[in-house]
Amino acid sequence: MKTLIKNGKIVTSSDIYVADILIENEQISLIGNDLPVGSNMKVVDAEGKYVFPGMIDEHTHIESPFGGTVTAPWKTESVAAALGGTTTVVDFALQSKGESLMEGINRWQKRAEGQSAIDYGFHIGVTDLRSETIKEIPAIVEEGIPTLKVFMAYKSDLMVDDQTLFQTLEASKKVGALVMVHAENGAVIDLLQQKCLEKGQVEPYYHAVSRPIEVETEATARAISIAEIVGAPLFIVHVSGEEPAQKIREAKAKGLPIYAESCPHYLFLTIEELKKPDFEGAKYVCSPPLREQKHHEALWKALQDGTLQAIGSDHCAFNFKGQKELGKGDFTKIPNGGNGIEHRFTLLYTYAVRTGSLSLNKLVELLSTTPAKVNGLFPKKGTIAVGSDADLVLFDPKGRKTISVETSHQGLDYDMFEGFEIDGIVSDVFLRGRQIVKSAKYIGTLGDGKFQKREPYGLCYESINYQDKIPQSV
Ligand SMILES: [Zn+2]
């Protein structure tokens, strides 16, 4: 069956125009004016609506163990993503100690398979790099996992040393894989946490006190330097403020292939949230922590000038009751993470596009096109073009709503963005041509979402000399 979307205003990272879109066999087969309605053709009227490419969230932690508990599952979070206009996530799988990378990926695959409303891929977090793990990297890239993650934080758990970062970069570079890094100095954080606890500073606010921006700035600079020595590209996740962004800006000015993202909570929330009484500050405990208000402006500037090229949600949903509460009396035991998978796109539309901070094209670039490119999904995903997957979001700019845990679909018992007024409604969503959201209601089936084998991004460039070959901005 063919689907014809009529008269929508198509928005890509470079264009805005009114046209019809014909969908056949999961893909966009034709874009044009006044396309004829054929027999056996479903027609969708998009008059007055924007038609965006499906949003891509390159940073999620779904059904993921952390600190002795586990985040909300695929069956809720993938539906919430769909209702928010996201049609693909790249989720962080983790290698356990003693495990191969593929064993880690397989555990994540089993949880997602048949349970996801939207398409998905995985990054693999490297926690135990042995000689056989290094040898395994080409094989996982073959399996469609061309992005690896390394943690410089979480001492005695996920943290790896600089040698591991170096060797992961070196092995990844050879096969065009991209290394992502959580840049915070875990050893220094560990000491600062102990000092807080010794003084009886156990409340959620001290989570932020023990992770000052300097630990992020230092690790960001160190990761960049190590990548420079190796001559490898690097993706820095969840940049939270001005000084680390400045390190990235300087590296890019030198011509280094450094990519970086921020997240909605660093753009819209501040450290003040962690002071909420009755332990409610724990709802806002994430790493890096929320920063002071002044960092918002610095992050907007970094997004506008291309220092930061993507906005991932870092969605990592724990309930307040029974999960965040594990850290009562000791902030170091609060599971780290917040929500955003459902609201990322509409928050950015309301508080960046409507306020004039970002153009509609830039919004698509940050939330869909660049994540697709960097993660090896482009041009299959991340744009509206003939031959691309028919992942499409119809957006009614006249809709209004207020974010509330009562109406959100994410599987947690609070919402970090409670009370935020939203302009516009995601009315309809198509995943490879199949309609999964209609009139803002989920109508799909769990399992519609399929694993996406991704291409190694670095191999887009023939030479191994990345500094010369990778453009400054994508
Ligand atoms: Zn994360």
Residues whose N, C-alpha, C, O or C-beta is under 5 A from the ligand:
A	BS01	ZN	D314
